[in-house]
Amino acid sequence: MKITFGEMREMSIRGVLIYCCCGHHIALSADRWPDEVRLSDVEPRLICTACGRRCPDVRPDFDLGKPSAAGMGYRNTR
């Protein structure tokens, strides 16, 4: 993705989703990266903690800070 962290923050997006080709994923705060860095610039430096491979896909987390289904009272019924 050719967007910078600064451009992402200008759109009030403060987090990223990182997906691995093994199916593992994680949501992180984007505060650790400077404004001028592109999301695609950090991909080669990331290693999956589940499989140890370098095949991440970094995307803006448009839902960071919004309540999840569990936070909205979702309940598992049998």
N, C-alpha and C positions, 0 to 999 in steps of 0.2 A: 504494500500500500504506500502511495507517495505522499501521504499527509504527514505533517510534522506534529509532534506533541503539542507545540504552541498553537497550531491551527485547531487541533482537537480541543484544547482548553478554551479557545475563543468561542467554541460552540457549547461550552459548559459541560464537556465530557471529561471526567476526571479519572477514568479507569480504562483498563484494557482487558480483553479476553485473549488468552493464549491457548491455542489448540495444537495438539501433536497429531502426527499421522497414525499413532497407535490408538487414538481415541481419548487419551487423557487430556483434560483441560483445566484451566485455573483462571480465576479473576484476580487482577492485581490493581493497586493504585498506580497511576502513571506519574505520580509526583517525583519519582526517582530519576526520571530522564529530563534533560534540558529541553527548552522550547525548540531549538533548531534541529534536533534529531528527528529523523523520519522513523515511523513505525517499522518500516522494512529494514532500517539500519540495525535494529536490535535483534532481528530474527536469527542471523548467523551466530550470535553470541549465546543463544539460549539452548539449554540441554534439558530434555524431559527427565523429570525425576522418577517417572514410572518405568521407562524403557531405556533411557540413556542415549537416545538418538537426538540428532539435530535436524528436526523437520518441523519447526514451529510455524504457526500462522498467527500473527498478532493483529487483532482487530479492536476498534473502539468499543467500549462497553456502554452502549446507549442506555442501559437499565440500571447502572450503578446508582445506588441511593434510593431506588424505588423499592417499595415493599415486595417481598417475594410471596409466592402462594402460601408458604408456611406462615409468614408473618401476617397474612390476611385471614388466618383462621382455617386454612385447609386442613381437613381431617381425613385420614384413611379409614374407609369403612370396609367391613368384611362381607 
